[in-house]
Structure formats: structure tokens, C-alpha cells
Amino acid sequence: MGPAEPSGRRPDPLGDRTGWVSLPVVSTPVLFVHGWAGSHEQTWVRPGITALVADAGRQVIGVDLLGHGTAPRPHDPAEYADLTARVVEALPDGPVDAVGFSLGALTLLRTAVAHPDRFHRLVLAGIGRNVFEPDDAGTQRILAALEGDAPAEDTVAHAFAHYAQGPGNDPEALAAVMRRPRPAPLTAADLAHVDCPVLVVVGDRDPVHPADELVAALPRASLRVLPGVDHFATPESFGFIDAMLEFLDAVPS
């Protein structure tokens, strides 16, 4: 399935009184990828975001990353070496529009670097400087919080740990995701392969802000900064939802 095409009238090879026939709209599917400790249901379905996209006549494709939601949940960190595999498996034959948050956005970005022809447009939320500067110390703080060893004043680490303890989650699997073997950080040369339009959305209270270097490295990227929004609030913020729907031409009529 290719990029969205307007409905309209085309020459009728069989001929009729007018010589034209009406063809249906062909719309690009929208694929959603959640962040760490989330799921497609929790991040995108329950807040009504996928319903808005469906109301605009778009097919929705949901991906649960390994260790999350309905996906298998191994406890061996080595099993999580390639998080892009489930995204690639979910891709249809033609290009898609895709929306990712946090770990989902990082995973989409790596998938697009490897398979740039599979994407029509990308919305990447909750990532920024961490694309080029992985926060290994922050990862260790979150792991300490998951194990009950983080200092009380480390509110960010405790917030992530609390999120991991949410209904239906497997904290041991989520810790394994955190401990997975990490590929080399992406470079500006890598991102030059992503030639589709990209919208980067980040809150100005998100630790990964700013995202200027990321936007500059992507050939066709634009940036939306959400005032007063932190990392966890990003997916349900009206600023993000409005920007995403407008960028994808998916505003319900």
C-alpha cells in the first residue's frame, strides 16, 4: 500500500457515457510503537489516540515490543538485542506512517535507518539528545529503583520503576530490556538514510530535551517542543496529539 491518494475520477478503460470511473481512497496505514513498560493497548488505545486515527479512515497497526503487552517476555537480556524485529514483522508490503514514543521512537528510528523505503512519514516523540548520547547512568539508576536500591530523592528513577510495576507488566522482563546488549549509537551519517518527512515531538521538561541535533541530522525533519510537558505526559498531551494528527493528515472530519 503506497502513500495516500485522493479519491477521484480516472479514465475508464472499458468506456461508458462519460469515459470516467470513481476510484476509492487509498490511505497509508499508521503503525504505533509504545515506550518502555507500556504497550499498544495502554499507550495508544486506552487514551483514544488510535480511535481518532481510525475515525480519519486510516488503518491502525499496533506493535507490542518484546517483553511488553501481548509479546513474549523472556528474562534473558540477550533476547532483546534486536528490538526492531517485531516492528519489521508488522510492516505491510507498502510504506507506512509510523508513530513511536520513547523506546518505541528509538526502535522506529533504527528500523527506518535499516529500511528507509518502508516508511512514508515518521512521528518520533520523547527522544532527542539521547539518540546520540545514551544515558547509561540513567539506565543504572532505573535498574536500582526496580531492585529497591535507588535513593529516595531520585524521583525520576522511582517514576520509571513505578511505571514498570503497572498492571500486566513483568518487571523482570522489563529489567532485561534495560540490560540488553546495546548497538553502537546512531550517527548523523546513519540518519541521513531516513529520507521521509519526520516530526520530532519533545516536552521541554523531558530529560531528553533538546532535540535540535537530532532534527538537524534528519534530512526532512521538523521539531515541535511542548511547553511544560515532561517525558511521561508526552503521549497524552494535546500538543502531541494535535501535532501528530495534523502531520499525518489524519485529523478526523
Secondary structure, DSSP 8 states (H G I E B T S, - for coil): --S-B--EEEE-TT--SSSEEEE--B---EEEE--TT--HIIIIITTTHHHHHHHTT--EEEE--TTSTTS---S-GGGGS-THHHHHHH--SS-EEEEEETHHHHHHHHHHHH-GGGEEEEEEES-SGGGTS--HHHHHHHHHHHTT-S-TT-HHHHHHHHHHTSTT--HHHHHHHHTS-------HHHHTT--S-EEEEEETTSTT---HHHHHHSTTEEEEEETT--TTTGGG-HHHHHHHHHHTT----
